[in-house]
Amino acid sequence: TIRGQVVDPDGKPVSSARVYLTPAHGYLGKPNHLVVETNTRSTGYFSIQVPKAKEFEHSLIVSAVAPGFGVNWLKTTPGDRLDNLRLPLVIDDVPIDGQIVDLEGTPVTGASLRVIQVNTSSLEDLSAWLTAVERKEGDSWDLEHKYLPRYTLEPSSIVRTDTSGRFQLTGIGRNRVAWLLLDGPSIVTQQLRVVTRPSQALEIPHGGDQSKNGEPLVTTTYFG
């Protein structure tokens, strides 16, 4: 059994926060279906039972979310104390606003965007990653693993585009990279990465620069 408390950025208990428990498979890039969840009590405390399944025998991720705050999480490993965890939620002042259009520029209504992963650095600061991107120190995958190793696979929040194709997604927190799964009846399903800080879109080579071998350059786009 895992026990702990969820608090706000000022250290005050958060009532009715949702707490998620998932295996720490890492970088799944797809919705996680192995999820156990509970809610905090009025004191912010929670208790959650770890399933007796092989997927939960190793590292685990405990995540917490609540309206008005950004998600926060802890990764546990075998041997850790699990009876007094503390999960401080973060400030959520960088909502993701966007619009989905088709190839002709027509807004796509009813498309879904689902959060499947959130990455950040151990210091909750993207500066080192952005500097490495600017210096072209590696491809997108290498730079994520080196500079953004802290991740959670939950919560799988879902929003849908309105009649103008627009959407707003909250609950991520600043200085993070959100992986979104875009899906709709008239568009190709694809992953999007969004940086929760104001910036221009970043194009980073994926899998190395194969253009020298005559192969097309494949890039990963990080939207600001």
N, C-alpha and C positions, 0 to 999 in steps of 0.2 A: 504494500500500500504506500502511495506517495502522498505526503501531506505538506501543506505550505500555505502561504498567504499572498494575495494579490493586492498591491498598493498602487496609488496614483503617483505622478512625478514628485509630489510633495511628501510622500510617505504615508498618506492616509489610506485606510482600508477601502477597498472597492467591493461593494455588494453586487451580487448577481453577475459578476464577470464570468465569461465562459472560459473554461480551462480544458485544453486538449492534450491528449497523450498519443504520440505516434512513435513507431520505430524510427530510428535515425538512419534510414537507408542512404539518404544524401543524394542530391541532384537528380531526383527522379524525373523532373520535367513533365509530370503528368499528375492528375488528381490522385490523392492518396485515399485509399478506401479502408485502410487499417487505422481507424480513429476511435478513441474512447474519450468521452467528454463528460463534464460535470459543471455545476455552477457554484460560485463562492457564496458563503453565508453572509449575513449582515456584518460580520467582523472581518470579512475578506478572506477567511480561511476556507480551505477546500481539502477534500480527501478523495483520492481516485485510485481504483484498484487496477493493478497491472495484470492484463490477461495472461493466462498460462498457455502461451503459444510461442513457438520458436522465433517468430519475428520480434518478440518483445524480450528475448533473453539477453540482448546485448545493450548497446547504447540506445537511449530514449530521448525524445524531445518533448518537453512540457511547455506548452504555449498558453498565453492568456490574452483575451481581448475583451474590450468593453466599449460601449458607445462613447464617442468623444475622445478616445485615446488611440494611440498606435499599439500594435501587437508587440509583445515581448516574450522571450522564451529562454529556456535553459536546456542544455544538453547534458545528460547524465551518463555515466559509465558504470559498469559493474564495480561494486565496492563503495560507491558514493553513499553518503547519508541521504536518505529520502524522506525524513520525517520533519524537516523544518526548512523547506525551500521558501525563498522570497522572490516574487516576480513583480518588479516595478514596471508599470506601464509607462509609455513614453508620450511626449507631446505629439499631437497629430495636426500639424498646421500646414501640411503640403499635400492637399488632395490632388488626385490625378484626374485632370479634366481632358477630354478628348472627343474626337468625332470619327466615326467609321463611315467611309464612302466607298462606292464600288469603282471600277476602272473608268467609268464615265463621269465620276464625281458626284453621283447621286447618293444621298444619305441612305445608309442601311438601317432599317428599323427592326428592332427586336433581336439584334445580335447580342450574344452573351459574352461577357468577359469575366473569367474566373481566375482568382488568385491561386496559383498552384505552388508557389515558393517565394520566399523573401530572403534576400541575401544582404549582408552588411559586413563591415570589418569588425574586429574585436573591440575597436574604440568607437564604433558608431560614427565613423568619419570616412568619407570617400576620397579624401584628398590624395592619399598615396596611390590609390587605384587610378584616379584621373591623371596623375603625373605619369604613371607607368603607361597609360594609354597614349598620352601625348608623346612620350618618348619611343613608342612602338616597341616595348620590351617583350612582347609575345602576342600570341593569338588570344581571342576572347576567352576561350576555355582555360588556358594557363593563367591568365590574369585574374579570372574569377576565383580559381582555386588558391592562388597565392595571396590575393589582397581582400577577398570577400569570402572567407571560409566559414563565417557564422551564418547559419541558415535555419529556417523553419519551414516545414511542409504544410503547416496549417496557420490560419484558418482558410478554408476554401470559399472565400467570399465571392458572391456572384452579383453582377449588375447587368442590366440590359439597356441597350441604346433606345432613346426616345424617337419620335417621328422625324426629328432632324438629324438622327444618327449620333446624337451626343450622349455622353455618359459622365458620371463622376464617381470615383472610387475613393473611399476613405478607409482609415484604420491601419494604414501601412506604417506611418511614421516617417520622419525626415531622414535624409542621407542613407537611403536604402535602395536596393534594386528589386523591383517586383517582377516576377514572371507571371504573365497573364496568358491564359488560353482563350483565344478568340474563336468563336463558333457562330454559325448562322446558316439558315437554309439555302442561301444563294451565294455564299462565299466559301473559300477554302479555309478549313480549320488550320490555325497556325499559332505559334507562340510569339508573344511580344515581350520585350524587356523595357521597363520604364524606370528611370532614375528619379527618385523623389527629392529633387532639388531643381531649381530653374537652370536650364541649360539647353544648348542646341543638341540636335540628334548626333550621336556618335556612331561612326562606322568603324568597326574593328574586324580585321581579318579573322576568319574562323578556319582552323585546321591548317594554318600556315599559308603563305603566299605561293600558290601553285601557278601563278601567271607566267613565271619563268619557264615552266614546263609546257606551256601552251594550254593549260587548264584555266577555266574561268575563275576569277577571284570570287570567293564566297565570303560574305561579311555578316556579322551580327550587328544589328542596329539597336542602340540604346536610346530611347526617346526621353527627352527632358519633360 
